Amino acid sequence: MDDAILLMRWRDDAGTVRLGAFTGTGERVVPLGAEWTRWEAVQRQCRERGESLAAWLRPRLASEPAVAVDPAQWILPLEVTEVWAAGVTYEQSRDAREAETVSGHDIYARVYDAPRPELFWKGAGSHVAGPFEVIGLRPDATWHVPEAELTVILDDQGDIWGYTIGNDVTARDLEAENPLYLPQAKLFYHSAAVGPAVALAETVDPYALTITCEIWRHQQCRWRAQVETRRLRRRIEELVAWLGRAWPLAPWTAVMTGTGLVPPDDVALEDGDEVRIGIPPMGVLVNRARRIDPSWVAVRKPPPRVVRIDPRDTVAVALGALEPGHWLSEFGVTVRDPIPFGHKVALTTMAPGDPVIKYGAQIGVASRAIEPGQHVHTHNVESVRGRGDLVTERSGEA
C-alpha cells in the first residue's frame, strides 16, 4: 500500500478556510487552489471524472510546492454533519465497564459478545471540537475520561471515505451509576473531538494502527496508554451497516469505533488538563478540558428577523426575506405575505386613511385595509411626501 494520503483544513492569516493534503508527518502541506473550500466539492469532482481522490492528489503531492502550516491555524479536517460512537468493542472496555457498574450485572459482557453492537449519538457536527479546541466537563459529574478512538468518516453516499482521530469524552461516574444514564454520560457540550487530519481509506489499513492517549496536567504526563486497532472486536463495515439499518446516514458522518484505552479508577480529567491522542499517520489530536460554563449551554435566541426603528412605528423592516407563516414572536404577528429584504411588514391593523408610521413619523397613509403581517408598500400605501394637505388633514383630525 502506498503512503497514506492525509487531508486537512486550516484558516490562513486572512481567515479564509484552506484545504491541503500531505504524506508523512504533515510538517509541510500541499495546498489546494483557493477555489476549493470544501472536501465534499473535491470529492464530487473526482467522482464525475471517474477517478478516486487519492489518484487525483498523488501527482499534486509529487509536483506542487508545500507550505508550513501553523498548528494554531488547524481546524476540523472537514465539516462533519453528525457524530456517532460505538461502545464495548475492545476487551479492555468490556472489563472496565463490568468492574465499575453498580447495576446491570454482565450487561457489558453481553453487548461485547452479542451480534448487535452498542451505538449511540454523540452530537451534531456543529458541536464537535476540533484540534486545540476545548472539550467539556459536565458540572454535575466528577469522573470524566477521554476515550481515544479510531474514527470513520463516511462520504455523501455512506461509503467509508477516510479515518481520523476521535475523543469520545465520557462522564464515567454517570454511566457507572446506571447504564440508563448513558445519554447524559456521553452527550454534552463538546463531548466529542475530531482531527487533525483524515487519512483516505484506500491508503491506510485501519487494523494496523496504534492508538496512544495521554493526559497532561501542569506540564506532567498524568497517564499514558496505547492499544493496537487489530484488537478491535467488530469490523468497521459491521458498525456502519448496523447504524444504517434504521437511521438515514447523513452525508459526511463520523463514526467512532470504540476505545481500548481506559484510565484506572484514580484518573479523572480536571479543568485545564490536556488530552493528547495520537494515531499515526493521522497525527495527534490535542484538546484542553474545561468545566462547562453556564453561558455555553444557555438558550441561544435566534437573531431578529425584523426591526422596529421607533416604538411608535406601525411597521417593521425585514432584515431578511420573510415567508408567509413566519412568527414574529417579539410582536405577536404572523407574516401573511412574502416580504422582501428591506421592505416593511405591518405590526398593527390599519384602516384606509390611517397613518403609516416609520422612524416615529408619518410616511404615508393606508390606501386600503392592512392587517398585521401584511406587506406594506406602494400597493397599499399612499405617500404623504409633498402632500402637505394630507399631513395637515390627518393632523387636524388628531
C-alpha positions in Angstrom: 0.0 0.0 0.0 1.3 3.5 -0.9 2.0 6.0 1.8 -1.2 7.3 3.5 -2.6 10.4 2.0 -3.8 12.9 4.6 -6.3 15.7 4.3 -6.6 18.7 6.5 -8.0 22.2 6.7 -6.8 25.5 8.2 -7.6 29.2 8.3 -4.9 31.4 6.7 -3.9 34.8 8.0 -6.9 36.4 6.3 -9.3 34.0 7.9 -10.0 32.0 4.7 -10.5 28.2 5.0 -7.9 26.4 3.0 -7.6 22.7 2.1 -4.4 20.8 1.9 -3.0 17.3 1.5 0.2 15.7 2.6 2.0 12.4 3.3 4.4 11.7 6.1 4.4 13.8 9.3 2.4 16.8 8.0 5.1 19.4 8.7 4.6 20.7 5.2 1.3 20.6 3.4 0.4 20.9 -0.3 -2.4 23.5 -0.5 -5.2 23.1 -3.0 -6.3 26.1 -5.0 -8.2 28.9 -3.4 -11.3 27.8 -5.4 -11.5 24.7 -3.1 -13.0 25.3 0.3 -14.8 22.0 1.0 -13.6 18.4 0.6 -17.1 17.5 -0.5 -16.7 19.5 -3.7 -13.4 18.0 -4.4 -14.8 14.5 -4.0 -17.7 15.3 -6.2 -15.4 16.5 -9.0 -13.3 13.3 -8.8 -16.4 11.2 -8.9 -17.7 13.0 -12.0 -14.3 12.3 -13.6 -14.3 8.7 -12.7 -11.2 8.8 -10.6 -10.5 8.5 -6.9 -9.5 11.4 -4.8 -6.2 9.6 -4.0 -5.4 9.3 -7.7 -6.2 13.0 -8.2 -4.0 14.0 -5.3 -0.9 11.9 -5.9 0.6 13.8 -8.8 0.0 17.1 -7.0 1.7 15.8 -3.9 4.7 14.8 -6.1 5.0 18.0 -8.1 3.4 21.0 -6.3 5.2 23.1 -3.6 4.4 22.5 0.0 3.9 25.1 2.8 4.3 25.0 6.5 1.0 25.5 8.4 1.0 26.8 12.0 -0.8 24.2 14.2 -2.7 27.1 15.8 -4.5 27.6 12.4 -5.7 24.0 12.2 -9.5 23.4 12.2 -11.7 20.4 11.8 -10.4 18.5 8.8 -13.9 18.6 7.2 -17.4 19.7 8.1 -18.9 16.6 9.6 -22.7 16.6 9.9 -23.2 14.0 12.7 -21.1 12.0 15.1 -22.0 8.5 16.3 -20.0 6.2 18.5 -19.7 2.5 19.3 -19.2 1.1 22.7 -17.6 -2.1 24.2 -15.7 -3.0 21.1 -12.4 -3.9 22.9 -11.8 -6.3 25.7 -10.4 -3.6 27.9 -13.6 -1.6 27.6 -15.8 -4.6 28.4 -13.8 -5.5 31.5 -13.6 -1.9 32.8 -17.3 -1.3 32.4 -18.2 -4.5 34.1 -16.0 -3.7 37.0 -17.3 -0.2 37.6 -21.0 -0.6 37.0 -23.2 -0.9 40.1 -26.2 -2.2 38.3 -27.0 -4.5 35.3 -24.6 -7.4 36.0 -23.0 -8.8 32.8 -24.7 -6.1 30.7 -21.4 -5.1 29.0 -20.2 -8.6 28.6 -23.4 -9.5 26.8 -23.0 -6.5 24.5 -19.4 -7.4 23.7 -20.5 -10.9 22.5 -23.9 -10.0 21.0 -24.5 -9.7 17.3 -25.9 -6.2 17.8 -23.3 -3.6 18.7 -23.8 -0.7 21.0 -24.2 2.5 19.0 -25.1 5.9 20.4 -25.3 9.5 19.3 -22.5 12.0 20.1 -23.9 15.1 18.6 -24.3 17.3 15.6 -21.2 18.3 13.7 -21.6 21.9 14.9 -21.0 20.7 18.4 -17.7 18.8 17.7 -14.4 20.2 19.0 -11.6 20.5 16.5 -7.8 20.5 17.1 -6.7 22.6 20.1 -10.3 23.4 21.0 -11.9 22.9 24.4 -13.6 19.7 25.4 -16.3 19.9 28.0 -16.6 18.5 31.5 -20.1 18.3 33.0 -20.8 20.4 36.1 -22.8 17.5 37.6 -20.2 14.8 37.2 -16.8 14.2 38.8 -15.2 11.3 36.8 -14.6 12.3 33.2 -12.3 10.3 31.0 -11.1 10.7 27.4 -11.8 7.7 25.1 -9.3 7.6 22.3 -10.9 6.1 19.2 -10.2 5.4 15.5 -13.0 7.4 13.8 -14.5 6.6 10.4 -15.6 9.3 8.0 -18.5 8.3 5.7 -18.9 10.3 2.4 -22.1 11.6 0.9 -23.0 8.2 -0.3 -22.5 6.5 3.1 -19.2 4.8 2.0 -16.1 4.7 4.1 -14.1 7.6 2.9 -11.4 8.0 5.5 -10.2 7.7 9.0 -9.3 10.2 11.7 -8.8 10.5 15.4 -11.7 10.9 17.8 -12.2 11.6 21.5 -15.4 10.2 22.9 -15.3 12.1 26.2 -17.4 10.3 28.9 -18.8 11.1 32.3 -17.8 7.7 33.6 -19.5 8.1 37.0 -22.9 8.7 35.5 -22.7 5.5 33.3 -21.3 3.5 36.2 -24.2 4.6 38.4 -26.8 3.4 35.9 -26.4 2.3 32.3 -29.6 4.2 31.6 -27.7 7.4 32.2 -25.6 6.7 29.1 -27.1 9.6 27.0 -26.1 12.1 29.7 -22.7 10.4 30.2 -21.9 10.7 26.5 -23.7 13.7 25.2 -22.9 17.2 26.5 -21.1 20.3 25.2 -18.0 19.4 23.2 -18.1 15.8 24.4 -16.7 14.8 21.0 -13.4 16.0 19.4 -12.1 15.0 15.9 -9.0 15.7 13.9 -6.5 16.9 13.0 -6.2 15.1 9.6 -8.2 12.5 7.7 -6.4 9.5 6.1 -8.0 8.5 2.8 -9.5 5.0 3.4 -7.8 3.4 0.4 -4.4 4.5 1.5 -4.3 3.1 5.1 -5.1 -0.2 6.9 -7.4 0.6 9.8 -6.5 -2.6 11.6 -2.7 -2.0 11.6 -2.7 1.2 13.6 -1.6 2.1 17.1 -3.6 4.5 19.3 -2.0 6.3 22.2 -3.7 8.5 24.7 -2.1 10.9 27.3 -3.4 13.1 30.0 -1.2 16.1 30.8 -1.6 18.2 34.0 0.7 21.0 35.0 3.2 20.0 32.2 3.5 16.5 33.5 2.0 13.3 32.0 -0.6 12.0 34.4 -1.5 8.9 32.4 -0.5 7.2 29.2 -1.5 4.0 27.4 -1.7 2.5 24.0 -3.6 -0.1 22.1 -3.5 -1.6 18.6 -6.5 -1.5 16.4 -6.1 -5.1 15.4 -7.7 -5.8 18.8 -11.0 -4.2 17.7 -13.7 -6.7 18.3 -16.0 -5.7 15.4 -15.3 -5.0 11.8 -15.7 -1.3 10.9 -18.1 -2.2 8.0 -20.3 -4.0 10.5 -20.6 -1.0 12.7 -21.5 1.2 9.7 -24.1 -1.3 8.5 -25.8 -1.5 11.8 -26.0 2.2 12.1 -27.6 2.4 8.6 -30.2 -0.2 9.4 -32.7 2.2 10.9 -31.1 5.6 10.5 -30.7 7.6 7.3 -27.0 8.2 7.2 -26.2 11.9 6.8 -23.5 12.8 4.3 -20.1 13.1 6.0 -21.0 11.4 9.2 -18.2 10.4 11.7 -18.4 7.1 13.5 -16.2 6.5 16.5 -15.3 2.8 16.7 -14.9 2.4 20.5 -12.0 2.6 22.8 -9.4 0.1 24.1 -7.8 2.6 26.4 -9.5 3.0 29.8 -7.8 5.1 32.5 -7.6 3.5 36.0 -10.2 4.5 38.6 -7.9 7.1 40.2 -7.5 9.1 37.0 -10.1 11.6 36.0 -10.0 14.7 33.8 -9.7 18.0 35.7 -10.3 21.6 34.5 -7.2 22.6 32.4 -6.0 19.1 31.7 -4.6 18.5 28.2 -5.6 15.3 26.3 -3.3 14.1 23.5 -4.5 11.3 21.3 -2.1 10.0 18.6 -2.8 7.6 15.7 0.0 7.7 13.2 -0.2 8.7 10.4 -3.2 11.0 11.3 -1.1 12.9 13.8 -2.0 14.0 17.3 -5.4 15.4 18.4 -4.8 17.9 21.2 -7.6 19.3 23.4 -7.8 21.0 26.7 -10.6 20.2 29.2 -12.8 22.9 30.6 -15.7 22.7 33.1 -18.9 23.6 31.2 -19.8 27.2 31.8 -23.5 28.1 32.1 -23.1 30.6 29.2 -22.0 27.7 26.9 -25.4 26.0 27.3 -27.7 29.0 27.6 -30.5 29.1 25.1 -29.3 31.0 22.1 -32.1 33.2 20.8 -32.3 33.4 17.1 -31.3 36.7 15.5 -34.1 39.1 15.0 -35.8 38.9 11.6 -37.3 42.4 11.7 -36.5 45.7 13.4 -38.9 48.4 14.6 -36.9 51.6 14.5 -39.1 53.6 16.9 -41.5 52.3 19.5 -44.3 54.4 17.8 -43.8 52.7 14.4 -46.7 50.7 13.0 -44.4 48.8 10.6 -41.1 46.9 11.0 -38.3 46.5 8.4 -37.4 42.9 7.3 -33.7 42.1 8.0 -34.0 39.2 5.5 -36.6 37.8 3.2 -39.7 36.6 5.2 -42.1 33.9 4.1 -45.8 33.6 4.9 -46.3 31.8 8.2 -43.2 33.1 9.9 -44.0 34.0 13.5 -42.6 37.4 14.7 -42.6 36.4 18.4 -41.5 39.8 19.7 -44.5 41.5 18.1 -47.0 38.6 18.2 -47.5 38.8 14.5 -47.6 36.1 11.8 -46.3 37.1 8.4 -49.1 36.9 5.8 -47.3 37.9 2.6 -43.8 37.3 1.2 -41.7 40.2 2.5 -38.5 41.1 0.5 -35.4 42.1 2.4 -35.6 45.8 3.5 -39.3 46.0 3.0 -42.0 46.8 5.6 -44.3 44.5 7.4 -47.4 45.7 9.2 -47.4 45.4 13.0 -50.9 46.8 13.6 -54.3 46.9 11.8 -54.6 50.0 9.6 -57.8 51.2 8.0 -57.9 53.2 4.8 -56.6 56.6 5.5 -54.8 55.6 8.7 -51.2 56.9 9.1 -48.3 54.6 8.4 -45.6 55.4 11.0 -41.9 54.7 10.5 -38.9 56.4 12.2 -41.6 57.7 14.7 -43.0 59.9 11.9 -45.8 59.5 9.4 -44.5 58.4 6.0 -47.9 57.8 4.3 -51.5 56.7 4.7 -53.0 53.4 4.1 -54.8 53.3 0.8 -56.6 50.1 1.7 -57.1 48.0 4.8 -53.9 46.5 6.1 -53.7 43.6 8.5 -50.8 42.8 10.8 -48.2 40.7 9.0 -49.1 42.0 5.5 -46.5 43.6 3.2 -46.7 47.4 3.4 -45.6 49.0 0.2 -46.8 51.2 -2.7 -49.7 48.9 -3.4 -51.4 49.7 -0.1 -49.8 53.0 1.0 -50.1 56.5 -0.4 -47.1 58.7 0.3 -47.5 62.0 2.1 -44.2 63.3 1.0 -45.0 66.6 -0.8 -48.7 66.2 0.2 -49.0 68.8 2.9 -52.8 68.7 2.6 -52.8 65.1 3.8 -50.5 65.7 6.6 -52.5 68.8 7.7 -55.7 66.9 7.3 -54.6 63.9 9.4 -53.0 66.2 12.0 -56.3 68.2 12.3 -58.2 65.0 12.9 -55.8 64.1 15.7 
